[in-house]
């Protein structure tokens, strides 16, 4: 990492907190932790923000192993983090699956507290609920076909009054570039994209330069790097 830090203001809109057990993914012979590092405590996460020069961040439970209860068990850590550090905002883990109903009800008991907030089915979900509630689509469609499906549709949704938001984590090559240039071309969606690193599952600098290195104006970059987060999470509280 060295001593390199971001230039200007940056808020991380989507990252993960908590430890996750090693797991024998797929056909591996030994259990592994593919992220290499984690942020076990709020203090660890704050040190991570400071290392890059980020003002604030939003954390979700660290997840990834096939145990339904695993991310739910980290909801208390998220709640502790947002209560102990005003630089941390949080999102709680919930699930639509019937077998997770009790854990989801417990998580939703905290949904109104200060600081809190399936790719194949996201289109009908947005079109059914997206004018009633705000929906944040992480990873911008989830891959090549997802990006191609989502760029025009996402901006159509914005024009049609849907309350949709997204970040560009895990987008490949053209994905973020196409989205941002289309926003400038069409003149809509500038307030609906939020910078996020998805750390420790992605790479901060890779995600940062998808935005800061895009062939668009500085005004749009600044909106994405911090202003949109403030409007969505901070000014609404």
Secondary structure as the mmCIF struct_conf table of DSSP 4:
data_model
#
loop_
_struct_conf.conf_type_id
_struct_conf.id
_struct_conf.beg_label_comp_id
_struct_conf.beg_label_asym_id
_struct_conf.beg_label_seq_id
_struct_conf.end_label_comp_id
_struct_conf.end_label_asym_id
_struct_conf.end_label_seq_id
TURN_TY1_P TURN_TY1_P1 UNK A 2 UNK A 3
BEND BEND1 UNK A 7 UNK A 8
STRN STRN1 UNK A 11 UNK A 17
STRN STRN2 UNK A 18 UNK A 18
STRN STRN3 UNK A 23 UNK A 23
TURN_TY1_P TURN_TY1_P2 UNK A 26 UNK A 27
BEND BEND2 UNK A 29 UNK A 30
STRN STRN4 UNK A 32 UNK A 32
TURN_TY1_P TURN_TY1_P3 UNK A 34 UNK A 35
BEND BEND3 UNK A 36 UNK A 36
STRN STRN5 UNK A 39 UNK A 39
BEND BEND4 UNK A 41 UNK A 41
HELX_RH_AL_P HELX_RH_AL_P1 UNK A 42 UNK A 52
TURN_TY1_P TURN_TY1_P4 UNK A 53 UNK A 53
BEND BEND5 UNK A 55 UNK A 55
STRN STRN6 UNK A 56 UNK A 61
BEND BEND6 UNK A 65 UNK A 66
HELX_RH_AL_P HELX_RH_AL_P2 UNK A 68 UNK A 72
TURN_TY1_P TURN_TY1_P5 UNK A 73 UNK A 74
HELX_RH_AL_P HELX_RH_AL_P3 UNK A 75 UNK A 84
TURN_TY1_P TURN_TY1_P6 UNK A 86 UNK A 87
STRN STRN7 UNK A 88 UNK A 90
HELX_RH_3T_P HELX_RH_3T_P1 UNK A 98 UNK A 100
HELX_RH_AL_P HELX_RH_AL_P4 UNK A 101 UNK A 108
TURN_TY1_P TURN_TY1_P7 UNK A 109 UNK A 112
BEND BEND7 UNK A 113 UNK A 113
TURN_TY1_P TURN_TY1_P8 UNK A 114 UNK A 115
STRN STRN8 UNK A 116 UNK A 116
HELX_RH_3T_P HELX_RH_3T_P2 UNK A 119 UNK A 121
HELX_RH_AL_P HELX_RH_AL_P5 UNK A 122 UNK A 129
TURN_TY1_P TURN_TY1_P9 UNK A 130 UNK A 132
BEND BEND8 UNK A 133 UNK A 133
STRN STRN9 UNK A 135 UNK A 137
HELX_RH_3T_P HELX_RH_3T_P3 UNK A 138 UNK A 141
BEND BEND9 UNK A 142 UNK A 143
HELX_RH_AL_P HELX_RH_AL_P6 UNK A 144 UNK A 159
TURN_TY1_P TURN_TY1_P10 UNK A 160 UNK A 161
STRN STRN10 UNK A 164 UNK A 166
TURN_TY1_P TURN_TY1_P11 UNK A 169 UNK A 170
TURN_TY1_P TURN_TY1_P12 UNK A 173 UNK A 173
HELX_RH_AL_P HELX_RH_AL_P7 UNK A 174 UNK A 186
TURN_TY1_P TURN_TY1_P13 UNK A 187 UNK A 187
TURN_TY1_P TURN_TY1_P14 UNK A 190 UNK A 191
BEND BEND10 UNK A 192 UNK A 192
STRN STRN11 UNK A 193 UNK A 193
TURN_TY1_P TURN_TY1_P15 UNK A 199 UNK A 201
BEND BEND11 UNK A 202 UNK A 202
HELX_RH_AL_P HELX_RH_AL_P8 UNK A 204 UNK A 212
TURN_TY1_P TURN_TY1_P16 UNK A 213 UNK A 213
BEND BEND12 UNK A 214 UNK A 216
HELX_RH_AL_P HELX_RH_AL_P9 UNK A 218 UNK A 222
HELX_RH_PI_P HELX_RH_PI_P1 UNK A 223 UNK A 227
HELX_RH_AL_P HELX_RH_AL_P10 UNK A 228 UNK A 229
HELX_RH_PI_P HELX_RH_PI_P2 UNK A 230 UNK A 234
TURN_TY1_P TURN_TY1_P17 UNK A 235 UNK A 236
#
